[in-house]
Amino acid sequence: AKLYYMIALQTAVSNKEIACKMLNLAGENDASSGKYEVLLKDIYLSSVDECGLTQIQRKAVYQLALQSIQKAAKIESRYQDNANKLAKEFEKYNFTKEELKQLKKSDNSIQVDCWIKRKIQF
């Protein structure tokens, strides 16, 4: 897990996709540490302005970041305050009623490309 985490730290800026994979591997090998999810949150947040996302995709990435810190808080309670603060701060990124209608039409999911390459379910 340490090696995966070190690789993630080294590639977090230059190759976010690799960093994300390394963090997932680190988490699989050390399920008692939330620090991998914290770094993943930071990588997601750094991508919001880099990926040319639509407004609704941007909100989805904010939700991914929030999910990551919430997962870290479940693993280690020391991250709970951070998760609570982020949840409060991200209220401004909640989906509007119109966006929620749009999401329902697409099986409550949003495709985000860039390095994330995920279909995000809500």
Helices and strands as residue ranges (DSSP letters): H 2-11, H 16-29, H 35-47, H 55-75, G 77-79, H 80-89, G 90-93, H 97-105, E 109-112, E 118-121
